[in-house]
Amino acid sequence: MDIRFCDICNESVPESDFAAGRAYFRKGRVICMSCDQAMGGELPTATAVAGAPGLSSATPGGPTVQDVAASLRPAAVPAMVPDDLAQAPAPRGSAVGAMALVLGLGSVAAIGLGGAILLERLEGLEDDLTRVRTDIQTASADAQRERIAAFAPLRDQIAGVEASSRTAAADALA
């Protein structure tokens, strides 16, 4: 009696389990029935894989090459989709693309219009600034002229007082 061990759980698997179809070889590894079921697989219809040590595929009722190949293919796993997405109708690609295009063009138009409005506003502010600068220069020149006009009589009086003080100082020294 030949005893092998499952390569997954390390439990002993007697030769009789292979003969009864309760264990099998997959890609050169021993798989017992409980490990195969735990992995979500089903036992293959074949009881042995061709070329497995001590077993022959030519046994009456044994596996065919197609059975062995089918047992080695991975099982299909269904996709997991949340319930709210599974019930919602899938959007059509052309409608979504058209909607995205319209939104994109609308955004570009809004940005372009906003930029034009902003430029116009900036130009208006520049004109206002130029006007204010001109008004300030005009007001400054007017203030300068008024100051000169206001101080002219005082300057004349100060010059007269200086002249008379020089005269008085010269008379006093003489």
KEKE-3310 file (N, C-alpha, C; in steps of 0.2 Angstrom, whole numbers, plus 5000, padded with zeros to 4 digits):
npx = (5004:5003:5006:5002:5005:4994:4997:4993:4986:4994:4989:4987:4985:4978:4982:4970:4961:4964:4961:4947:4943:4943:4954:4967:4980:4986:4995:5006:5005:4998:4981:4969:4951:4944:4952:4952:4938:4937:4945:4936:4935:4930:4931:4940:4935:4943:4954:4967:4982:4990:5006:5008:5017:5017:5004:4992:4986:4979:4970:4956:4941:4948:4955:4953:4964:4958:4949:4959:4965:4954:4952:4963:4961:4958:4944:4930:4927:4914:4910:4910:4898:4892:4875:4868:4874:4872:4859:4857:4854:4866:4876:4875:4888:4890:4881:4887:4899:4896:4889:4900:4908:4900:4900:4913:4916:4907:4913:4926:4921:4915:4926:4933:4924:4924:4937:4938:4929:4936:4948:4942:4938:4950:4956:4947:4950:4963:4962:4955:4965:4974:4967:4965:4979:4982:4974:4979:4992:4988:4982:4992:5001:4993:4992:5005:5007:4998:5004:5016:5010:5004:5014:5022:5020:5024:5037:5042:5040:5048:5061:5061:5062:5074:5082:5080:5085:5099:5103:5100:5109:5121:5121:5122:5134:5142)
npy = (4994:5011:5026:5043:5061:5075:5090:5102:5101:5092:5080:5062:5053:5039:5026:5020:5031:5038:5028:5028:5040:5050:5058:5066:5070:5086:5095:5089:5088:5082:5082:5082:5077:5086:5097:5102:5104:5115:5124:5128:5120:5106:5088:5081:5071:5062:5049:5049:5057:5057:5050:5051:5046:5028:5026:5024:5030:5022:5014:5004:5013:5024:5041:5052:5060:5073:5074:5075:5087:5096:5096:5102:5116:5132:5136:5146:5162:5171:5189:5201:5212:5227:5228:5240:5244:5233:5234:5245:5253:5251:5265:5271:5271:5281:5291:5295:5299:5310:5318:5321:5328:5340:5345:5348:5357:5367:5371:5376:5387:5395:5398:5405:5416:5422:5425:5435:5445:5448:5454:5465:5472:5474:5483:5494:5497:5501:5512:5520:5522:5529:5541:5545:5547:5558:5568:5569:5574:5586:5593:5594:5602:5614:5616:5619:5631:5640:5640:5647:5659:5663:5665:5674:5689:5689:5685:5696:5706:5701:5702:5716:5719:5713:5721:5734:5731:5729:5741:5748:5742:5745:5759:5760:5756:5765)
npz = (5000:4995:5003:5002:5004:5006:4998:5002:5015:5022:5026:5027:5012:5006:4994:4990:4990:4979:4969:4971:4967:4977:4979:4970:4957:4954:4943:4947:4960:4975:4979:4991:4993:5003:5003:4990:4989:4998:4992:4982:4971:4960:4961:4948:4934:4931:4939:4940:4934:4919:4919:4932:4947:4948:4944:4930:4915:4907:4913:4914:4913:4917:4917:4902:4891:4888:4900:4910:4906:4907:4921:4925:4922:4928:4938:4933:4940:4946:4944:4956:4960:4967:4974:4971:4960:4951:4948:4942:4926:4913:4907:4890:4879:4869:4872:4885:4881:4872:4881:4890:4880:4878:4890:4892:4881:4885:4897:4892:4884:4894:4902:4892:4890:4903:4904:4894:4899:4911:4905:4899:4910:4917:4908:4909:4922:4921:4913:4922:4932:4925:4922:4936:4939:4931:4936:4949:4946:4940:4950:4959:4953:4952:4966:4969:4961:4968:4981:4978:4974:4986:4995:4989:4992:5005:5004:4998:5008:5018:5012:5011:5025:5028:5020:5026:5039:5037:5033:5044:5053:5047:5049:5062:5065:5060)
capx = (5000:5007:5003:5005:5002:4991:5002:4990:4985:4998:4985:4989:4980:4980:4981:4963:4957:4965:4957:4940:4942:4943:4960:4970:4986:4985:5001:5012:5004:4993:4976:4963:4945:4942:4956:4949:4932:4939:4947:4930:4935:4927:4936:4940:4932:4949:4956:4974:4985:4995:5013:5009:5020:5013:4997:4992:4979:4976:4966:4949:4937:4952:4954:4956:4968:4953:4947:4964:4966:4949:4953:4969:4959:4955:4936:4928:4924:4909:4912:4907:4896:4887:4868:4865:4877:4870:4852:4857:4856:4873:4875:4877:4895:4890:4878:4891:4904:4893:4888:4907:4910:4896:4902:4920:4915:4904:4918:4930:4917:4914:4933:4935:4920:4926:4943:4936:4926:4941:4952:4939:4938:4957:4957:4944:4954:4969:4960:4953:4971:4978:4963:4967:4986:4982:4970:4983:4997:4985:4980:4999:5004:4989:4994:5012:5006:4994:5008:5020:5006:5002:5021:5026:5020:5028:5044:5043:5040:5054:5066:5061:5064:5081:5086:5080:5090:5106:5104:5100:5116:5127:5121:5124:5142:5145)
capy = (5000:5017:5032:5050:5066:5081:5095:5108:5100:5087:5074:5056:5051:5032:5024:5019:5037:5039:5024:5029:5047:5055:5062:5066:5074:5092:5098:5085:5089:5078:5086:5078:5080:5091:5103:5104:5108:5121:5129:5129:5116:5100:5083:5079:5065:5057:5047:5050:5061:5053:5051:5052:5040:5022:5026:5023:5033:5017:5010:5004:5018:5029:5047:5053:5066:5079:5074:5078:5094:5100:5096:5107:5122:5135:5137:5153:5165:5177:5195:5203:5218:5229:5227:5246:5245:5228:5235:5252:5251:5253:5270:5270:5274:5287:5296:5298:5303:5316:5323:5324:5333:5346:5349:5351:5363:5372:5374:5380:5393:5399:5401:5410:5422:5424:5429:5441:5450:5450:5458:5471:5475:5476:5488:5499:5499:5505:5519:5524:5524:5534:5547:5548:5550:5564:5572:5571:5579:5593:5596:5595:5608:5619:5618:5623:5638:5643:5641:5652:5665:5665:5667:5680:5695:5688:5685:5703:5709:5698:5705:5723:5719:5712:5727:5739:5729:5730:5748:5750:5739:5749:5766:5759:5755:5771)
capz = (5000:4995:5006:5000:5009:5003:4997:5005:5022:5024:5028:5023:5007:5004:4987:4989:4989:4972:4965:4972:4965:4982:4979:4963:4956:4949:4941:4950:4967:4978:4982:4994:4992:5007:5001:4983:4990:5002:4987:4978:4965:4960:4959:4941:4933:4931:4945:4940:4929:4915:4921:4939:4949:4950:4941:4923:4913:4903:4917:4912:4917:4919:4913:4896:4891:4889:4907:4914:4904:4910:4928:4927:4921:4934:4938:4932:4946:4944:4946:4962:4958:4972:4972:4968:4953:4947:4946:4938:4919:4911:4902:4883:4878:4865:4876:4890:4877:4870:4887:4892:4875:4879:4896:4891:4877:4889:4902:4888:4883:4901:4904:4887:4891:4909:4902:4890:4904:4915:4902:4898:4917:4918:4904:4912:4928:4919:4911:4928:4935:4921:4924:4942:4939:4928:4940:4954:4943:4939:4957:4962:4949:4954:4973:4968:4959:4973:4986:4976:4974:4992:4998:4985:4996:5011:5002:4997:5015:5021:5008:5013:5032:5028:5018:5031:5045:5035:5033:5051:5056:5044:5052:5069:5065:5057)
cpx = (5004:5003:5006:5002:4999:4996:4999:4989:4989:4995:4987:4983:4982:4979:4974:4959:4958:4961:4949:4938:4941:4949:4963:4977:4984:4992:5007:5011:4998:4988:4971:4957:4943:4946:4953:4942:4933:4941:4942:4930:4931:4932:4935:4937:4937:4951:4964:4976:4990:5002:5014:5012:5016:5006:4997:4985:4976:4971:4959:4945:4941:4951:4956:4960:4964:4951:4952:4965:4960:4949:4958:4967:4956:4947:4935:4925:4920:4911:4908:4905:4891:4880:4866:4868:4874:4863:4852:4858:4863:4872:4878:4884:4894:4886:4883:4897:4902:4892:4895:4909:4907:4899:4909:4920:4912:4909:4923:4927:4916:4921:4935:4931:4922:4933:4942:4933:4931:4946:4949:4939:4944:4958:4954:4947:4960:4968:4958:4960:4974:4974:4965:4974:4986:4979:4975:4989:4994:4984:4987:5002:5000:4991:5001:5011:5003:4999:5013:5017:5005:5009:5024:5025:5024:5035:5046:5044:5047:5061:5067:5064:5072:5085:5086:5085:5097:5107:5104:5107:5121:5127:5123:5131:5145:5146)
cpy = (5006:5023:5038:5055:5072:5086:5102:5107:5095:5081:5068:5055:5044:5031:5023:5025:5039:5035:5025:5036:5052:5059:5061:5070:5080:5095:5095:5086:5084:5082:5081:5081:5086:5098:5106:5107:5114:5126:5131:5125:5110:5094:5082:5072:5060:5055:5048:5054:5057:5055:5052:5045:5034:5022:5026:5026:5028:5012:5010:5009:5024:5036:5047:5059:5073:5079:5078:5085:5098:5101:5101:5114:5126:5136:5145:5156:5171:5183:5197:5210:5221:5229:5234:5247:5239:5230:5241:5250:5255:5259:5269:5274:5281:5293:5299:5302:5310:5321:5326:5329:5340:5349:5352:5357:5369:5375:5378:5387:5398:5402:5406:5417:5425:5428:5435:5447:5452:5455:5465:5475:5478:5483:5495:5502:5503:5512:5523:5526:5529:5541:5550:5550:5557:5570:5574:5575:5586:5596:5598:5602:5614:5621:5622:5630:5642:5645:5647:5659:5668:5667:5672:5686:5694:5688:5693:5707:5707:5702:5713:5724:5718:5718:5733:5737:5730:5737:5751:5748:5743:5756:5766:5759:5761:5777)
cpz = (5000:4998:5004:5004:5004:5003:5001:5013:5025:5028:5024:5018:5004:4997:4985:4987:4981:4967:4965:4969:4970:4983:4972:4963:4952:4949:4946:4958:4969:4981:4985:4992:4996:5005:4994:4984:4994:4997:4982:4971:4966:4959:4952:4940:4932:4938:4945:4934:4926:4917:4928:4942:4951:4948:4933:4921:4908:4907:4915:4916:4919:4915:4906:4896:4891:4896:4911:4912:4907:4917:4930:4926:4927:4933:4937:4938:4944:4947:4952:4961:4964:4970:4969:4961:4948:4944:4941:4930:4917:4906:4895:4882:4874:4868:4881:4886:4875:4876:4890:4887:4876:4885:4896:4887:4881:4894:4898:4886:4889:4902:4899:4888:4897:4908:4899:4895:4908:4912:4901:4905:4919:4914:4906:4918:4926:4916:4917:4931:4931:4922:4930:4943:4936:4932:4946:4952:4942:4945:4960:4959:4951:4962:4973:4966:4964:4979:4984:4976:4981:4996:4995:4989:5002:5010:5001:5003:5018:5018:5010:5020:5032:5025:5023:5037:5043:5035:5040:5055:5053:5047:5059:5070:5063:5062)
residu = (MET:ASP:ILE:ARG:PHE:CYS:ASP:ILE:CYS:ASN:GLU:SER:VAL:PRO:GLU:SER:ASP:PHE:ALA:ALA:GLY:ARG:ALA:TYR:PHE:ARG:LYS:GLY:ARG:VAL:ILE:CYS:MET:SER:CYS:ASP:GLN:ALA:MET:GLY:GLY:GLU:LEU:PRO:THR:ALA:THR:ALA:VAL:ALA:GLY:ALA:PRO:GLY:LEU:SER:SER:ALA:THR:PRO:GLY:GLY:PRO:THR:VAL:GLN:ASP:VAL:ALA:ALA:SER:LEU:ARG:PRO:ALA:ALA:VAL:PRO:ALA:MET:VAL:PRO:ASP:ASP:LEU:ALA:GLN:ALA:PRO:ALA:PRO:ARG:GLY:SER:ALA:VAL:GLY:ALA:MET:ALA:LEU:VAL:LEU:GLY:LEU:GLY:SER:VAL:ALA:ALA:ILE:GLY:LEU:GLY:GLY:ALA:ILE:LEU:LEU:GLU:ARG:LEU:GLU:GLY:LEU:GLU:ASP:ASP:LEU:THR:ARG:VAL:ARG:THR:ASP:ILE:GLN:THR:ALA:SER:ALA:ASP:ALA:GLN:ARG:GLU:ARG:ILE:ALA:ALA:PHE:ALA:PRO:LEU:ARG:ASP:GLN:ILE:ALA:GLY:VAL:GLU:ALA:SER:SER:ARG:THR:ALA:ALA:ALA:ASP:ALA:LEU:ALA)
# end
